[in-house]
Amino acid sequence: MKKIIIALIIIIMTSSSVLAETVVYNPNSKIYHKIYCHSAKICKVCIKIDKQEAIRRGGRACKRCGG
Ligand SMILES: [Zn+2]
């Protein structure tokens, strides 16, 4: 039984780390970019946050990089 619980914890931890993706979010335009996106690199007001958090703030994916 203990082994099953440990296995479940490992599955939860690994799956959540896959979901947690950092994006570069522009709070003015409400558009989020991938870190390597050109628009993200030249953006001065952008902040690095979790993709889920960017979506929660009403963010939309960048048309160039797809967010
Ligand atoms: Zn972009």
N, CA, C, O and the ligand as a Tripos MOL2 file, in Angstrom:
@<TRIPOS>MOLECULE
protein
  269   267    68     0     0
PROTEIN
NO_CHARGES

@<TRIPOS>ATOM
      1 N           0.8410   -1.2200    0.0000 N.3       1 MET1
      2 CA          0.0000    0.0000    0.0000 C.3       1 MET1
      3 C           0.8680    1.2610    0.0000 C.2       1 MET1
      4 O           0.5910    2.2280   -0.7090 O.2       1 MET1
      5 N           1.9230    1.2210    0.8130 N.am      2 LYS2
      6 CA          2.8310    2.3680    0.9190 C.3       2 LYS2
      7 C           3.4980    2.6600   -0.4320 C.2       2 LYS2
      8 O           3.6850    3.8160   -0.8110 O.2       2 LYS2
      9 N           3.8470    1.5980   -1.1380 N.am      3 LYS3
     10 CA          4.4970    1.7410   -2.4540 C.3       3 LYS3
     11 C           3.5550    2.4220   -3.4550 C.2       3 LYS3
     12 O           3.9900    3.2160   -4.2890 O.2       3 LYS3
     13 N           2.2880    2.1060   -3.3620 N.am      4 ILE4
     14 CA          1.2990    2.7050   -4.2710 C.3       4 ILE4
     15 C           1.2130    4.2120   -4.0280 C.2       4 ILE4
     16 O           1.1540    4.9930   -4.9780 O.2       4 ILE4
     17 N           1.2060    4.6120   -2.7860 N.am      5 ILE5
     18 CA          1.1410    6.0380   -2.4300 C.3       5 ILE5
     19 C           2.3750    6.7780   -2.9560 C.2       5 ILE5
     20 O           2.2620    7.8620   -3.5280 O.2       5 ILE5
     21 N           3.5370    6.1870   -2.7570 N.am      6 ILE6
     22 CA          4.7910    6.8000   -3.2480 C.3       6 ILE6
     23 C           4.7450    6.9330   -4.7710 C.2       6 ILE6
     24 O           5.1320    7.9620   -5.3250 O.2       6 ILE6
     25 N           4.2740    5.8950   -5.4310 N.am      7 ALA7
     26 CA          4.1580    5.9200   -6.8950 C.3       7 ALA7
     27 C           3.2200    7.0320   -7.3410 C.2       7 ALA7
     28 O           3.5050    7.7320   -8.3120 O.2       7 ALA7
     29 N           2.1120    7.1960   -6.6450 N.am      8 LEU8
     30 CA          1.1450    8.2520   -6.9670 C.3       8 LEU8
     31 C           1.7540    9.6430   -6.7940 C.2       8 LEU8
     32 O           1.5450   10.5280   -7.6240 O.2       8 LEU8
     33 N           2.5020    9.8250   -5.7180 N.am      9 ILE9
     34 CA          3.1620   11.1150   -5.4540 C.3       9 ILE9
     35 C           4.1340   11.4490   -6.5880 C.2       9 ILE9
     36 O           4.1830   12.5850   -7.0600 O.2       9 ILE9
     37 N           4.9040   10.4500   -7.0180 N.am     10 ILE10
     38 CA          5.8700   10.6570   -8.1110 C.3      10 ILE10
     39 C           5.1290   11.0540   -9.4020 C.2      10 ILE10
     40 O           5.5580   11.9620  -10.1140 O.2      10 ILE10
     41 N           4.0310   10.3780   -9.6890 N.am     11 ILE11
     42 CA          3.2450   10.6810  -10.9010 C.3      11 ILE11
     43 C           2.7140   12.1210  -10.8350 C.2      11 ILE11
     44 O           2.7980   12.8590  -11.8160 O.2      11 ILE11
     45 N           2.1770   12.5110   -9.6940 N.am     12 ILE12
     46 CA          1.6300   13.8710   -9.5260 C.3      12 ILE12
     47 C           2.7360   14.9210   -9.6990 C.2      12 ILE12
     48 O           2.5510   15.9300  -10.3800 O.2      12 ILE12
     49 N           3.8850   14.6620   -9.0700 N.am     13 MET13
     50 CA          5.0030   15.6070   -9.1390 C.3      13 MET13
     51 C           5.5330   15.7750  -10.5630 C.2      13 MET13
     52 O           5.7920   16.8950  -11.0040 O.2      13 MET13
     53 N           5.6890   14.6780  -11.2680 N.am     14 THR14
     54 CA          6.2280   14.7480  -12.6240 C.3      14 THR14
     55 C           5.2230   15.3820  -13.5810 C.2      14 THR14
     56 O           5.6170   16.1550  -14.4540 O.2      14 THR14
     57 N           3.9500   15.0770  -13.4360 N.am     15 SER15
     58 CA          2.9420   15.6410  -14.3350 C.3      15 SER15
     59 C           2.7670   17.1410  -14.1020 C.2      15 SER15
     60 O           2.5300   17.8870  -15.0520 O.2      15 SER15
     61 N           2.8790   17.5900  -12.8520 N.am     16 SER16
     62 CA          2.7380   19.0190  -12.5580 C.3      16 SER16
     63 C           3.9330   19.8160  -13.0640 C.2      16 SER16
     64 O           3.7920   20.9760  -13.4510 O.2      16 SER16
     65 N           5.1150   19.1910  -13.0610 N.am     17 SER17
     66 CA          6.2990   19.8870  -13.5610 C.3      17 SER17
     67 C           6.2380   20.0560  -15.0730 C.2      17 SER17
     68 O           6.8180   20.9920  -15.6220 O.2      17 SER17
     69 N           5.5350   19.1510  -15.7450 N.am     18 VAL18
     70 CA          5.3430   19.2590  -17.1910 C.3      18 VAL18
     71 C           4.3810   20.4100  -17.4800 C.2      18 VAL18
     72 O           4.5870   21.1780  -18.4200 O.2      18 VAL18
     73 N           3.3500   20.5220  -16.6820 N.am     19 LEU19
     74 CA          2.3520   21.5780  -16.8830 C.3      19 LEU19
     75 C           2.9070   22.9620  -16.5590 C.2      19 LEU19
     76 O           2.5350   23.9400  -17.2060 O.2      19 LEU19
     77 N           3.7830   23.0550  -15.5790 N.am     20 ALA20
     78 CA          4.3430   24.3390  -15.1720 C.3      20 ALA20
     79 C           5.3320   24.8260  -16.2310 C.2      20 ALA20
     80 O           6.4610   24.3440  -16.3180 O.2      20 ALA20
     81 N           4.8860   25.7810  -17.0220 N.am     21 GLU21
     82 CA          5.7180   26.3160  -18.0980 C.3      21 GLU21
     83 C           5.8290   27.8290  -17.9100 C.2      21 GLU21
     84 O           4.8240   28.5270  -17.7710 O.2      21 GLU21
     85 N           7.0470   28.3130  -17.9070 N.am     22 THR22
     86 CA          7.2570   29.7400  -17.7250 C.3      22 THR22
     87 C           7.1260   30.4530  -19.0670 C.2      22 THR22
     88 O           7.7150   30.0460  -20.0680 O.2      22 THR22
     89 N           6.3460   31.5170  -19.0600 N.am     23 VAL23
     90 CA          6.1760   32.3320  -20.2610 C.3      23 VAL23
     91 C           6.5230   33.7920  -19.9190 C.2      23 VAL23
     92 O           6.6310   34.1640  -18.7500 O.2      23 VAL23
     93 N           6.6920   34.5910  -20.9550 N.am     24 VAL24
     94 CA          6.9470   36.0210  -20.7860 C.3      24 VAL24
     95 C           5.6290   36.7430  -21.0900 C.2      24 VAL24
     96 O           5.1330   36.7450  -22.2160 O.2      24 VAL24
     97 N           5.0930   37.3480  -20.0420 N.am     25 TYR25
     98 CA          3.7580   37.9330  -20.1330 C.3      25 TYR25
     99 C           3.8000   39.4580  -20.1710 C.2      25 TYR25
    100 O           4.4680   40.0970  -19.3590 O.2      25 TYR25
    101 N           3.0740   40.0220  -21.1290 N.am     26 ASN26
    102 CA          2.9570   41.4720  -21.2390 C.3      26 ASN26
    103 C           1.6480   41.9080  -20.5910 C.2      26 ASN26
    104 O           0.5800   41.6580  -21.1510 O.2      26 ASN26
    105 N           1.7010   42.5510  -19.4280 N.am     27 PRO27
    106 CA          0.4690   42.9460  -18.7300 C.3      27 PRO27
    107 C          -0.3200   44.0370  -19.4470 C.2      27 PRO27
    108 O          -1.5120   44.2050  -19.1870 O.2      27 PRO27
    109 N           0.3170   44.7730  -20.3350 N.am     28 ASN28
    110 CA         -0.3710   45.8360  -21.0760 C.3      28 ASN28
    111 C          -1.2160   45.2770  -22.2230 C.2      28 ASN28
    112 O          -2.3990   45.5940  -22.3480 O.2      28 ASN28
    113 N          -0.6030   44.4560  -23.0410 N.am     29 SER29
    114 CA         -1.3210   43.8790  -24.1810 C.3      29 SER29
    115 C          -2.0020   42.5630  -23.8300 C.2      29 SER29
    116 O          -2.8020   42.0410  -24.6070 O.2      29 SER29
    117 N          -1.6750   42.0270  -22.6450 N.am     30 LYS30
    118 CA         -2.2070   40.7420  -22.1840 C.3      30 LYS30
    119 C          -1.8640   39.6000  -23.1550 C.2      30 LYS30
    120 O          -2.6760   38.7090  -23.4040 O.2      30 LYS30
    121 N          -0.6630   39.6540  -23.6810 N.am     31 ILE31
    122 CA         -0.1890   38.5950  -24.5690 C.3      31 ILE31
    123 C           1.0330   37.9480  -23.9360 C.2      31 ILE31
    124 O           1.9350   38.6240  -23.4410 O.2      31 ILE31
    125 N           1.0380   36.6240  -23.9650 N.am     32 TYR32
    126 CA          2.2080   35.9290  -23.4150 C.3      32 TYR32
    127 C           3.0030   35.2460  -24.5270 C.2      32 TYR32
    128 O           2.4530   34.7960  -25.5330 O.2      32 TYR32
    129 N           4.3020   35.1890  -24.3090 N.am     33 HIS33
    130 CA          5.2430   34.6620  -25.2950 C.3      33 HIS33
    131 C           6.0780   33.5460  -24.7000 C.2      33 HIS33
    132 O           6.2020   33.4040  -23.4830 O.2      33 HIS33
    133 N           6.6490   32.7540  -25.6080 N.am     34 LYS34
    134 CA          7.6920   31.8230  -25.1990 C.3      34 LYS34
    135 C           8.9240   32.6610  -24.8630 C.2      34 LYS34
    136 O           9.0930   33.7620  -25.3880 O.2      34 LYS34
    137 N           9.7810   32.1380  -23.9900 N.am     35 ILE35
    138 CA         10.9400   32.8940  -23.5090 C.3      35 ILE35
    139 C          11.8530   33.3190  -24.6590 C.2      35 ILE35
    140 O          12.4250   34.4090  -24.6270 O.2      35 ILE35
    141 N          11.9890   32.4690  -25.6650 N.am     36 TYR36
    142 CA         12.8960   32.7680  -26.7700 C.3      36 TYR36
    143 C          12.2620   33.6270  -27.8730 C.2      36 TYR36
    144 O          12.9330   33.9480  -28.8540 O.2      36 TYR36
    145 N          10.9970   34.0010  -27.7370 N.am     37 CYS37
    146 CA         10.3140   34.7960  -28.7630 C.3      37 CYS37
    147 C          10.9650   36.1880  -28.8970 C.2      37 CYS37
    148 O          11.3320   36.8140  -27.9020 O.2      37 CYS37
    149 N          11.0950   36.6430  -30.1260 N.am     38 HIS38
    150 CA         11.7080   37.9470  -30.3920 C.3      38 HIS38
    151 C          10.9340   39.0620  -29.6720 C.2      38 HIS38
    152 O          11.5450   39.9470  -29.0730 O.2      38 HIS38
    153 N           9.6340   39.0240  -29.7250 N.am     39 SER39
    154 CA          8.7960   40.0300  -29.0780 C.3      39 SER39
    155 C           9.0100   40.0550  -27.5670 C.2      39 SER39
    156 O           8.9490   41.1110  -26.9380 O.2      39 SER39
    157 N           9.2560   38.9000  -27.0050 N.am     40 ALA40
    158 CA          9.4990   38.8000  -25.5620 C.3      40 ALA40
    159 C          10.8390   39.4360  -25.1900 C.2      40 ALA40
    160 O          10.9740   40.0580  -24.1360 O.2      40 ALA40
    161 N          11.8200   39.2690  -26.0700 N.am     41 LYS41
    162 CA         13.1550   39.7960  -25.7960 C.3      41 LYS41
    163 C          13.2030   41.3250  -25.8340 C.2      41 LYS41
    164 O          13.9520   41.9460  -25.0800 O.2      41 LYS41
    165 N          12.4060   41.9240  -26.7070 N.am     42 ILE42
    166 CA         12.4180   43.3840  -26.8160 C.3      42 ILE42
    167 C          11.3800   44.0390  -25.8980 C.2      42 ILE42
    168 O          11.3560   45.2620  -25.7590 O.2      42 ILE42
    169 N          10.5310   43.2300  -25.2790 N.am     43 CYS43
    170 CA          9.4750   43.7440  -24.4040 C.3      43 CYS43
    171 C          10.0540   44.2160  -23.0750 C.2      43 CYS43
    172 O          10.7360   43.4660  -22.3760 O.2      43 CYS43
    173 N           9.7670   45.4850  -22.7360 N.am     44 LYS44
    174 CA         10.3250   46.0580  -21.5080 C.3      44 LYS44
    175 C           9.3990   45.9230  -20.2950 C.2      44 LYS44
    176 O           9.8650   45.9240  -19.1560 O.2      44 LYS44
    177 N           8.1220   45.8090  -20.5320 N.am     45 VAL45
    178 CA          7.1780   45.7000  -19.4150 C.3      45 VAL45
    179 C           6.8480   44.2540  -19.0670 C.2      45 VAL45
    180 O           6.1340   43.9790  -18.1030 O.2      45 VAL45
    181 N           7.3850   43.3290  -19.8750 N.am     46 CYS46
    182 CA          7.0480   41.9170  -19.6930 C.3      46 CYS46
    183 C           7.6290   41.3230  -18.4140 C.2      46 CYS46
    184 O           8.6850   41.7280  -17.9270 O.2      46 CYS46
    185 N           6.8950   40.3490  -17.8960 N.am     47 ILE47
    186 CA          7.3200   39.6360  -16.6850 C.3      47 ILE47
    187 C           7.2950   38.1340  -16.9540 C.2      47 ILE47
    188 O           6.4960   37.6480  -17.7540 O.2      47 ILE47
    189 N           8.1680   37.4200  -16.2850 N.am     48 LYS48
    190 CA          8.2080   35.9730  -16.4080 C.3      48 LYS48
    191 C           7.2880   35.3630  -15.3630 C.2      48 LYS48
    192 O           7.5140   35.4870  -14.1590 O.2      48 LYS48
    193 N           6.2620   34.7110  -15.8430 N.am     49 ILE49
    194 CA          5.3310   34.0420  -14.9270 C.3      49 ILE49
    195 C           4.9460   32.6790  -15.4850 C.2      49 ILE49
    196 O           5.2800   32.3320  -16.6180 O.2      49 ILE49
    197 N           4.2390   31.9220  -14.6660 N.am     50 ASP50
    198 CA          3.7550   30.6160  -15.0790 C.3      50 ASP50
    199 C           2.6890   30.7890  -16.1580 C.2      50 ASP50
    200 O           1.8870   31.7210  -16.0940 O.2      50 ASP50
    201 N           2.6760   29.9090  -17.1360 N.am     51 LYS51
    202 CA          1.7010   29.9890  -18.2340 C.3      51 LYS51
    203 C           0.2610   29.9730  -17.7090 C.2      51 LYS51
    204 O          -0.5960   30.7110  -18.1950 O.2      51 LYS51
    205 N           0.0130   29.1290  -16.7210 N.am     52 GLN52
    206 CA         -1.3220   29.0500  -16.1220 C.3      52 GLN52
    207 C          -1.7280   30.3800  -15.4890 C.2      52 GLN52
    208 O          -2.8890   30.7860  -15.5500 O.2      52 GLN52
    209 N          -0.7500   31.0470  -14.8810 N.am     53 GLU53
    210 CA         -0.9920   32.3400  -14.2470 C.3      53 GLU53
    211 C          -1.2840   33.4000  -15.3120 C.2      53 GLU53
    212 O          -2.1450   34.2580  -15.1160 O.2      53 GLU53
    213 N          -0.5720   33.3420  -16.4280 N.am     54 ALA54
    214 CA         -0.7940   34.2790  -17.5310 C.3      54 ALA54
    215 C          -2.2040   34.1310  -18.0870 C.2      54 ALA54
    216 O          -2.8680   35.1240  -18.3830 O.2      54 ALA54
    217 N          -2.6560   32.9030  -18.2270 N.am     55 ILE55
    218 CA         -4.0130   32.6260  -18.7280 C.3      55 ILE55
    219 C          -5.0510   33.1090  -17.7140 C.2      55 ILE55
    220 O          -6.0860   33.6680  -18.0750 O.2      55 ILE55
    221 N          -4.7480   32.8810  -16.4480 N.am     56 ARG56
    222 CA         -5.6440   33.2990  -15.3650 C.3      56 ARG56
    223 C          -5.8190   34.8250  -15.3590 C.2      56 ARG56
    224 O          -6.8810   35.3390  -15.0070 O.2      56 ARG56
    225 N          -4.7550   35.5380  -15.7570 N.am     57 ARG57
    226 CA         -4.8040   37.0020  -15.8140 C.3      57 ARG57
    227 C          -5.4460   37.5070  -17.1030 C.2      57 ARG57
    228 O          -5.4520   38.7120  -17.3560 O.2      57 ARG57
    229 N          -5.9780   36.6170  -17.9070 N.am     58 GLY58
    230 CA         -6.6430   36.9990  -19.1490 C.3      58 GLY58
    231 C          -5.6990   37.0890  -20.3290 C.2      58 GLY58
    232 O          -5.9990   37.7550  -21.3200 O.2      58 GLY58
    233 N          -4.5620   36.4260  -20.2300 N.am     59 GLY59
    234 CA         -3.5660   36.4670  -21.2840 C.3      59 GLY59
    235 C          -3.9340   35.6270  -22.4970 C.2      59 GLY59
    236 O          -4.6210   34.6120  -22.3820 O.2      59 GLY59
    237 N          -3.4670   36.0640  -23.6640 N.am     60 ARG60
    238 CA         -3.6690   35.3570  -24.9200 C.3      60 ARG60
    239 C          -2.3020   34.9760  -25.4820 C.2      60 ARG60
    240 O          -1.3110   35.6770  -25.2770 O.2      60 ARG60
    241 N          -2.2710   33.8640  -26.1870 N.am     61 ALA61
    242 CA         -1.0050   33.3930  -26.7630 C.3      61 ALA61
    243 C          -0.5740   34.2780  -27.9160 C.2      61 ALA61
    244 O          -1.4000   34.7390  -28.7030 O.2      61 ALA61
    245 N           0.7350   34.5120  -28.0110 N.am     62 CYS62
    246 CA          1.3060   35.3040  -29.0940 C.3      62 CYS62
    247 C           1.0910   34.5890  -30.4330 C.2      62 CYS62
    248 O           1.2010   33.3650  -30.5100 O.2      62 CYS62
    249 N           0.7860   35.3560  -31.4850 N.am     63 LYS63
    250 CA          0.5460   34.7590  -32.7920 C.3      63 LYS63
    251 C           1.8340   34.2780  -33.4410 C.2      63 LYS63
    252 O           1.8130   33.3540  -34.2540 O.2      63 LYS63
    253 N           2.9530   34.8990  -33.0900 N.am     64 ARG64
    254 CA          4.2430   34.5290  -33.6660 C.3      64 ARG64
    255 C           4.7830   33.2230  -33.1170 C.2      64 ARG64
    256 O           5.1450   32.3180  -33.8690 O.2      64 ARG64
    257 N           4.8320   33.1370  -31.7820 N.am     65 CYS65
    258 CA          5.4760   31.9900  -31.1490 C.3      65 CYS65
    259 C           4.4760   31.0020  -30.5810 C.2      65 CYS65
    260 O           4.8490   29.8910  -30.2060 O.2      65 CYS65
    261 N           3.2240   31.3860  -30.5130 N.am     66 GLY66
    262 CA          2.1980   30.4750  -30.0020 C.3      66 GLY66
    263 C           2.1090   30.4320  -28.4850 C.2      66 GLY66
    264 O           1.3950   29.6030  -27.9200 O.2      66 GLY66
    265 N           2.8450   31.3390  -27.8210 N.am     67 GLY67
    266 CA          2.7740   31.4310  -26.3610 C.3      67 GLY67
    267 C           3.6750   30.4200  -25.7420 C.2      67 GLY67
    268 O           3.7590   30.3350  -24.5170 O.2      67 GLY67
    269 ZN          5.7290   35.7300  -29.0720 Zn       68 ZN68
@<TRIPOS>BOND
     1     1     2 1
     2     2     3 1
     3     3     4 2
     4     3     5 am
     5     5     6 1
     6     6     7 1
     7     7     8 2
     8     7     9 am
     9     9    10 1
    10    10    11 1
    11    11    12 2
    12    11    13 am
    13    13    14 1
    14    14    15 1
    15    15    16 2
    16    15    17 am
    17    17    18 1
    18    18    19 1
    19    19    20 2
    20    19    21 am
    21    21    22 1
    22    22    23 1
    23    23    24 2
    24    23    25 am
    25    25    26 1
    26    26    27 1
    27    27    28 2
    28    27    29 am
    29    29    30 1
    30    30    31 1
    31    31    32 2
    32    31    33 am
    33    33    34 1
    34    34    35 1
    35    35    36 2
    36    35    37 am
    37    37    38 1
    38    38    39 1
    39    39    40 2
    40    39    41 am
    41    41    42 1
    42    42    43 1
    43    43    44 2
    44    43    45 am
    45    45    46 1
    46    46    47 1
    47    47    48 2
    48    47    49 am
    49    49    50 1
    50    50    51 1
    51    51    52 2
    52    51    53 am
    53    53    54 1
    54    54    55 1
    55    55    56 2
    56    55    57 am
    57    57    58 1
    58    58    59 1
    59    59    60 2
    60    59    61 am
    61    61    62 1
    62    62    63 1
    63    63    64 2
    64    63    65 am
    65    65    66 1
    66    66    67 1
    67    67    68 2
    68    67    69 am
    69    69    70 1
    70    70    71 1
    71    71    72 2
    72    71    73 am
    73    73    74 1
    74    74    75 1
    75    75    76 2
    76    75    77 am
    77    77    78 1
    78    78    79 1
    79    79    80 2
    80    79    81 am
    81    81    82 1
    82    82    83 1
    83    83    84 2
    84    83    85 am
    85    85    86 1
    86    86    87 1
    87    87    88 2
    88    87    89 am
    89    89    90 1
    90    90    91 1
    91    91    92 2
    92    91    93 am
    93    93    94 1
    94    94    95 1
    95    95    96 2
    96    95    97 am
    97    97    98 1
    98    98    99 1
    99    99   100 2
   100    99   101 am
   101   101   102 1
   102   102   103 1
   103   103   104 2
   104   103   105 am
   105   105   106 1
   106   106   107 1
   107   107   108 2
   108   107   109 am
   109   109   110 1
   110   110   111 1
   111   111   112 2
   112   111   113 am
   113   113   114 1
   114   114   115 1
   115   115   116 2
   116   115   117 am
   117   117   118 1
   118   118   119 1
   119   119   120 2
   120   119   121 am
   121   121   122 1
   122   122   123 1
   123   123   124 2
   124   123   125 am
   125   125   126 1
   126   126   127 1
   127   127   128 2
   128   127   129 am
   129   129   130 1
   130   130   131 1
   131   131   132 2
   132   131   133 am
   133   133   134 1
   134   134   135 1
   135   135   136 2
   136   135   137 am
   137   137   138 1
   138   138   139 1
   139   139   140 2
   140   139   141 am
   141   141   142 1
   142   142   143 1
   143   143   144 2
   144   143   145 am
   145   145   146 1
   146   146   147 1
   147   147   148 2
   148   147   149 am
   149   149   150 1
   150   150   151 1
   151   151   152 2
   152   151   153 am
   153   153   154 1
   154   154   155 1
   155   155   156 2
   156   155   157 am
   157   157   158 1
   158   158   159 1
   159   159   160 2
   160   159   161 am
   161   161   162 1
   162   162   163 1
   163   163   164 2
   164   163   165 am
   165   165   166 1
   166   166   167 1
   167   167   168 2
   168   167   169 am
   169   169   170 1
   170   170   171 1
   171   171   172 2
   172   171   173 am
   173   173   174 1
   174   174   175 1
   175   175   176 2
   176   175   177 am
   177   177   178 1
   178   178   179 1
   179   179   180 2
   180   179   181 am
   181   181   182 1
   182   182   183 1
   183   183   184 2
   184   183   185 am
   185   185   186 1
   186   186   187 1
   187   187   188 2
   188   187   189 am
   189   189   190 1
   190   190   191 1
   191   191   192 2
   192   191   193 am
   193   193   194 1
   194   194   195 1
   195   195   196 2
   196   195   197 am
   197   197   198 1
   198   198   199 1
   199   199   200 2
   200   199   201 am
   201   201   202 1
   202   202   203 1
   203   203   204 2
   204   203   205 am
   205   205   206 1
   206   206   207 1
   207   207   208 2
   208   207   209 am
   209   209   210 1
   210   210   211 1
   211   211   212 2
   212   211   213 am
   213   213   214 1
   214   214   215 1
   215   215   216 2
   216   215   217 am
   217   217   218 1
   218   218   219 1
   219   219   220 2
   220   219   221 am
   221   221   222 1
   222   222   223 1
   223   223   224 2
   224   223   225 am
   225   225   226 1
   226   226   227 1
   227   227   228 2
   228   227   229 am
   229   229   230 1
   230   230   231 1
   231   231   232 2
   232   231   233 am
   233   233   234 1
   234   234   235 1
   235   235   236 2
   236   235   237 am
   237   237   238 1
   238   238   239 1
   239   239   240 2
   240   239   241 am
   241   241   242 1
   242   242   243 1
   243   243   244 2
   244   243   245 am
   245   245   246 1
   246   246   247 1
   247   247   248 2
   248   247   249 am
   249   249   250 1
   250   250   251 1
   251   251   252 2
   252   251   253 am
   253   253   254 1
   254   254   255 1
   255   255   256 2
   256   255   257 am
   257   257   258 1
   258   258   259 1
   259   259   260 2
   260   259   261 am
   261   261   262 1
   262   262   263 1
   263   263   264 2
   264   263   265 am
   265   265   266 1
   266   266   267 1
   267   267   268 2
@<TRIPOS>SUBSTRUCTURE
     1 MET1         2 RESIDUE 1 A MET
     2 LYS2         6 RESIDUE 1 A LYS
     3 LYS3        10 RESIDUE 1 A LYS
     4 ILE4        14 RESIDUE 1 A ILE
     5 ILE5        18 RESIDUE 1 A ILE
     6 ILE6        22 RESIDUE 1 A ILE
     7 ALA7        26 RESIDUE 1 A ALA
     8 LEU8        30 RESIDUE 1 A LEU
     9 ILE9        34 RESIDUE 1 A ILE
    10 ILE10       38 RESIDUE 1 A ILE
    11 ILE11       42 RESIDUE 1 A ILE
    12 ILE12       46 RESIDUE 1 A ILE
    13 MET13       50 RESIDUE 1 A MET
    14 THR14       54 RESIDUE 1 A THR
    15 SER15       58 RESIDUE 1 A SER
    16 SER16       62 RESIDUE 1 A SER
    17 SER17       66 RESIDUE 1 A SER
    18 VAL18       70 RESIDUE 1 A VAL
    19 LEU19       74 RESIDUE 1 A LEU
    20 ALA20       78 RESIDUE 1 A ALA
    21 GLU21       82 RESIDUE 1 A GLU
    22 THR22       86 RESIDUE 1 A THR
    23 VAL23       90 RESIDUE 1 A VAL
    24 VAL24       94 RESIDUE 1 A VAL
    25 TYR25       98 RESIDUE 1 A TYR
    26 ASN26      102 RESIDUE 1 A ASN
    27 PRO27      106 RESIDUE 1 A PRO
    28 ASN28      110 RESIDUE 1 A ASN
    29 SER29      114 RESIDUE 1 A SER
    30 LYS30      118 RESIDUE 1 A LYS
    31 ILE31      122 RESIDUE 1 A ILE
    32 TYR32      126 RESIDUE 1 A TYR
    33 HIS33      130 RESIDUE 1 A HIS
    34 LYS34      134 RESIDUE 1 A LYS
    35 ILE35      138 RESIDUE 1 A ILE
    36 TYR36      142 RESIDUE 1 A TYR
    37 CYS37      146 RESIDUE 1 A CYS
    38 HIS38      150 RESIDUE 1 A HIS
    39 SER39      154 RESIDUE 1 A SER
    40 ALA40      158 RESIDUE 1 A ALA
    41 LYS41      162 RESIDUE 1 A LYS
    42 ILE42      166 RESIDUE 1 A ILE
    43 CYS43      170 RESIDUE 1 A CYS
    44 LYS44      174 RESIDUE 1 A LYS
    45 VAL45      178 RESIDUE 1 A VAL
    46 CYS46      182 RESIDUE 1 A CYS
    47 ILE47      186 RESIDUE 1 A ILE
    48 LYS48      190 RESIDUE 1 A LYS
    49 ILE49      194 RESIDUE 1 A ILE
    50 ASP50      198 RESIDUE 1 A ASP
    51 LYS51      202 RESIDUE 1 A LYS
    52 GLN52      206 RESIDUE 1 A GLN
    53 GLU53      210 RESIDUE 1 A GLU
    54 ALA54      214 RESIDUE 1 A ALA
    55 ILE55      218 RESIDUE 1 A ILE
    56 ARG56      222 RESIDUE 1 A ARG
    57 ARG57      226 RESIDUE 1 A ARG
    58 GLY58      230 RESIDUE 1 A GLY
    59 GLY59      234 RESIDUE 1 A GLY
    60 ARG60      238 RESIDUE 1 A ARG
    61 ALA61      242 RESIDUE 1 A ALA
    62 CYS62      246 RESIDUE 1 A CYS
    63 LYS63      250 RESIDUE 1 A LYS
    64 ARG64      254 RESIDUE 1 A ARG
    65 CYS65      258 RESIDUE 1 A CYS
    66 GLY66      262 RESIDUE 1 A GLY
    67 GLY67      266 RESIDUE 1 A GLY
    68 ZN68       269 GROUP 0 **** ****
